[in-house]
Amino acid sequence: MNMWILVETEVGPTRINTDAICAYQKPKEQPNNGESLLIYTSDNTLFDVNKNCEKIIQILDNHFDISNL
């Protein structure tokens, strides 16, 4: 069964299928930039998530079975 996540981007609420995610990264924080999470998908789409980034990272890390070393 496919898992979908709901994220908030600049254009509004966006649902992303986790099977389509190729990579995600949290850029280094810059003053006055706010939080950001970049999600890349298999069709070369880039989503810039701007709310609840830490929560989304935890969900994705659990989904992809990634442990922080």
SVG drawing of the C-alpha trace seen along z (x, -y; Angstrom):
<svg xmlns="http://www.w3.org/2000/svg" viewBox="-3 -38 30 40">
<polyline fill="none" stroke="black" stroke-width="0.4" points="0.0,0.0 1.3,-3.4 2.0,-5.9 1.3,-9.6 2.5,-12.6 0.8,-15.9 3.2,-18.9 2.9,-22.6 4.7,-24.3 4.7,-27.8 1.7,-27.0 -0.3,-25.4 -1.0,-21.9 0.6,-19.2 0.3,-15.4 3.5,-13.5 3.6,-9.7 6.5,-8.3 7.2,-5.8 8.1,-8.7 10.6,-10.3 14.3,-9.9 15.9,-12.2 15.1,-14.8 17.4,-17.2 17.3,-20.0 19.5,-22.8 21.8,-24.6 19.9,-27.3 20.4,-30.8 19.3,-33.8 15.8,-35.1 15.1,-32.2 12.8,-30.2 12.7,-26.4 12.9,-24.5 13.0,-20.9 13.7,-19.9 12.0,-16.8 13.1,-15.5 10.9,-13.0 11.6,-10.5 10.0,-12.7 12.5,-15.5 10.1,-17.6 11.4,-19.6 9.2,-20.5 10.2,-23.1 8.4,-22.3 8.2,-25.3 6.2,-24.0 6.6,-21.1 10.0,-20.1 11.3,-18.2 8.1,-16.2 8.2,-15.4 11.9,-14.3 11.0,-11.9 8.1,-10.4 10.4,-10.0 13.3,-8.6 10.9,-6.0 9.4,-5.2 12.8,-4.6 14.2,-2.9 17.0,-5.5 18.6,-5.7 20.7,-8.8 24.2,-7.8"/>
</svg>
